[in-house]
Amino acid sequence: MTAEFPGAGALQNSGRISCIRQAEWLVAWDGVRNDFHYLRGADLVFRGDSILHVGGHFDGKVDHEIDGRQMLVLPGLINTHYHSNVTMIRKGITQDACNYLLPSFYQNVNILQPAETAKAAGTAFGIGQLLCGGTTTLMDWVAPYDGWLDTLAATGARVYAAPFFTSAEWSVSDHRLLRYRWLPDNGHALFDHAQAVMDAAEAHPSGRLAAMVAPSELEATTPDLLRQSHALARQTGRPFHVHAAESAREYAEFLARHGTSPIQWAAQIGLLGENSAIGHGLYLDHHSDLHAPAHRDLGLLAETGTTVTHCPTVFAAQGEGMEALSDYLAAGVNVTLGNDTYPHGMLQEMKLAVLVSRLKSRRDLGRATHPSTQGYSLGAGEIFRAATCGAADYLGRPDLGRLAPGCKADFFTVDLTDPGMMPLHDPLRSLIYCAGDRAVRDVYVGGTQVVAGGELLTLDLRGLGAGLTAPQAAMCAAVASRPDAAGRSADELWPLSLPVAKQTP
């Protein structure tokens, strides 16, 4: 089945040699230092989907030249934790609400269920917005639906398809009682289907789809299925990803079942390692809400090379946060970033990740302006690495998240004349803390331009958004009939921020 959306058009990459000439600022990869550095007045040359040259004046043949003056050029951002088909249709509903009796996601997942016919549009709309903000690679973690892979390809992004599978479904009664309903086959049929979808993603003619092995939740998947899925990841070279340590309630569940933390139990059954990621990983045993007598989780993640995919916004909205991102990095844990379900922009996520870490740490507030050897300095450079080369390292893709010869031509440009970028002293700081998405000008994936002047070229975002209005209304109308809603309507669970005035004659 081919995905069709408003404004969808064929992507073309002619293989011509293109050059961004004299970029005012360029964030390049230094292979000697194994880190980023700024270049001034640099040329970026690419042919087809690969970068040929990054640095001083390029004297070779060029078919197409782009004026790089008043431009910042950066490697494309990598979103390592995203759920596309429910995110856009829930926009504006749950962001101001909290279940004080148990984490809200346990309840919302069953109450707000989009119609099958709305899923493809939701996926395309969300990924389109990510592209407009400089994201070029993402993973999409959803229950696969008909047309999903074609939808991913139609956006123009580079995507790791992560088809959902699990051993149990959960339900919530009276807003507080969580129950697990274990599937008769413990989820093996879902796993078989996920394997077929992963194979299809890797064979997709777009050439931009890959696969990730991603059982949904550690607490809702049997040890046998977790071991089998991790073995598949090792055998195929695919990344492995599982939600874990995402709530205090989950931590208590593992203490009751296994007498240990989710992270230590994952280690016991062989899930940790350099190709593995823990989704969220907030509630490690050192977290202040848990009052654990010993703190082993953070060191265990660092020792095994396991990645944590961090999504600060969705947890900050519930008054929760990682304790603290700066401590994870100081311990040597590879932390990457994602949007989970919103705000559909990595630059926003990067800014909040730094600010929440400073609030939680109360020690690491950035680089000291006086002589000091204390603490780990968390700032724009560190969070940029998490969103680029750190994510690429987890994916096993040294050709992503970097601008260097031989890397994929995945990059974006920023308008340095945007008011949010002026006056300009340090471009990364201005972009992350001040300008954000609005300064993003052009985006390229595999050498193909997918965003021009801030407008998505592959799809009609406004048309997609308009098409989601009716499905969202229908979803809200059905809320009261959902068992987990305990008879309450959408208006009762999530009233509007302001009352709607009655019109007078």
C-alpha positions, -999 to +999 in steps of 0.1 A: +000+000+000+014+034-010+010+063+014-007+093-002-008+127+015-016+163+006+013+177-014+033+145-014+059+144-041+087+121-053+121+127-038+149+132-062+187+132-058+204+138-091+239+129-079+253+163-089+281+179-069+267+207-047+288+232-026+277+254+002+303+281-003+319+301+025+295+291+053+299+318+080+299+291+107+300+254+102+300+227+129+325+201+116+338+168+129+375+167+138+386+131+133+419+136+151+402+150+183+371+128+178+349+158+185+333+188+170+348+222+162+337+254+146+349+264+111+346+299+097+342+307+060+342+269+052+329+250+022+307+219+024+306+198-007+284+168-013+275+145-042+246+121-041+240+111-005+276+116+007+299+144+019+330+149-002+347+179+014+344+200+046+369+228+052+387+255+032+380+265-004+370+236-027+387+239-061+371+210-077+342+208-102+308+220-088+274+217-104+254+237-079+267+264-056+248+278-025+259+310-008+268+301+027+273+337+040+250+345+069+245+308+074+253+282+101+256+246+089+252+217+113+249+179+111+213+167+112+199+160+147+190+124+156+158+116+176+163+082+193+129+080+211+096+088+192+061+075+190+046+090+159+011+078+153-004+089+186+016+121+192+000+146+169-036+136+175-031+140+212-017+175+208-033+201+231-052+175+252-030+159+280-002+184+285-017+201+315-032+170+332-017+147+358-028+115+374-016+119+410-023+082+418-001+066+392+019+077+361-005+092+335+009+072+306-006+039+319-041+054+316-037+076+286-025+049+263-059+031+265-081+062+267-068+081+237-068+056+209-066+071+174-086+055+146-066+033+122-074+057+094-058+086+112-025+069+121-006+075+088-015+112+087-004+115+124+029+099+116+035+121+085+025+153+103+047+147+133+078+136+113+073+166+090+075+189+119+107+172+132+123+177+098+115+214+098+134+217+131+166+201+119+160+164+127+172+142+099+172+107+115+147+093+140+134+060+153+096+055+152+083+032+179+047+022+172+024-008+167+029-013+129-002-005+108-010-009+071+011+015+051+034+025+079+067+020+061+056+038+030+044+067+052+079+069+069+095+069+035+072+096+021+083+121+047+119+122+034+134+114+068+159+087+076+140+064+099+146+034+121+114+015+121+108+001+156+077-021+155+061-025+189+056-059+205+048-069+241+038-098+262+010-080+282-015-053+279-023-031+309-055-016+321-063+010+348-095+010+369-107+038+392-078+059+380-053+040+403-054+002+400-030-011+374-035-046+361-015-067+335-033-090+311-007-114+298-013-126+262-019-163+258+012-167+237+032-141+257+035-119+227+054-143+203+029-136+175+035-099+178+073-105+178+070-127+147+051-099+129+076-073+141+104-093+126+086-094+092+081-056+094+118-050+103+129-071+073+105-051+051+119-018+063+155-028+055+143-039+020+123-007+014+131+009-020+136+043-005+169+032+009+164+055+040+147+030+063+164+007+088+152-014+117+154-014+155+144-043+178+122-027+204+100-046+228+078-021+244+081-022+282+105-042+304+077-047+330+052-061+303+075-084+284+085-119+295+122-128+302+121-153+274+108-128+248+132-102+260+161-126+255+149-137+221+145-101+209+179-091+222+195-121+205+179-110+173+194-076+176+228-090+181+225-115+152+212-088+128+234-059+140+202-039+148+200-015+178+180-028+207+157-006+228+132-011+257+113+012+280+126+008+315+131+027+348+104+052+337+084+055+369+087+049+406+057+026+403+076+004+379+106+003+403+083-010+431+069-036+407+104-050+400+112-050+437+080-071+443+086-095+414+124-099+414+138-081+445+159-058+425+158-027+403+147-028+366+182-020+355+198-047+375+172-072+364+178-062+328+215-069+334+208-103+349+190-115+318+216-101+294+200-070+279+226-044+286+254-036+262+267-012+236+239-019+211+212-015+238+193+015+250+171+020+280+141+042+271+138+070+296+159+055+324+150+082+349+142+061+380+176+045+387+183+034+422+200+067+431+168+087+424+157+107+454+121+094+452+131+058+456+152+059+488+172+028+477+198+017+502+225+011+475+232+028+442+244+005+415+223+013+384+243+043+370+276+025+372+261-006+356+249+014+326+283+030+322+303-003+326+282-020+300+281+009+275+243+010+275+227+041+262+198+060+278+173+078+255+162+109+274+129+127+268+129+156+293+097+174+282+071+147+288+085+140+323+090+177+332+053+182+324+045+157+352+070+174+376+096+147+371+131+147+358+164+128+355+187+131+385+206+145+368+217+144+332+250+159+341+256+130+366+249+104+339+273+120+315+300+124+342+296+087+350+303+079+313+268+069+303+259+076+266+227+097+268+208+105+236+176+126+232+141+121+219+107+137+219+086+107+230+052+122+223+058+159+221+070+187+215+080+175+180+112+195+180+147+184+191+160+220+197+133+225+223+142+192+239+179+201+240+172+233+258+149+217+284+173+189+290+200+213+301+177+234+322+161+205+340+195+190+347+206+222+363+175+223+384+179+187+395+216+188+400+218+220+419+256+217+414+263+217+377+250+250+365+274+254+335+310+263+332+324+282+362+334+318+355+361+315+381+390+290+384+374+256+394+379+219+390+346+209+405+317+192+388+308+183+352+299+212+330+267+207+310+260+232+283+252+236+246+282+216+234+274+186+256+237+185+247+245+190+210+268+159+211+240+139+227+217+148+198+242+140+171+273+119+175+262+102+207+230+091+190+249+080+159+273+059+181+243+041+197+229+033+162+263+021+151+264+047+124+297+067+124+285+082+091+256+100+108+255+130+132+288+144+119+300+166+090+331+150+076+341+135+042+325+101+038+296+109+061+260+110+048+249+144+036+224+148+064+225+184+076+206+216+082+213+253+079+203+282+102+196+317+092+220+339+111+199+370+103+170+356+123+165+379+153+168+350+176+204+345+164+215+381+167+238+395+180+259+365+174+287+353+197+283+316+200+260+301+174+251+269+192+241+287+224+220+312+204+203+284+185+196+261+215+186+287+241+171+315+221+162+310+184+151+274+183+133+259+153+122+293+139+158+300+127+161+267+108+162+274+070+171+244+049+173+206+057+189+179+036+187+141+041+211+120+020+219+151-001+182+157-010+167+189+002+135+182+022+130+217+038+136+250+020+132+283+037+115+266+066+089+250+045+086+212+041+090+201+005+078+165+008+044+170+023+017+196+029+019+201+066-011+224+069-032+200+049-022+171+071-029+191+102-063+201+090-071+165+082-064+155+118-090+178+134-120+156+128-102+123+139-091+141+171-126+152+179-140+117+173-113+103+196-122+127+223-159+119+219-152+082+226-133+088+258-162+082+282-168+048+267-133+037+274-131+014+305-099+031+318-116+065+318-139+054+347-169+070+330-154+105+327-155+124+294-127+142+277-140+175+289-139+162+325-105+147+323-089+175+302-110+207+304-101+236+281-076+261+295-103+288+294-141+285+293-158+291+259-181+321+262-217+318+251-224+340+221-249+368+226-275+376+199 
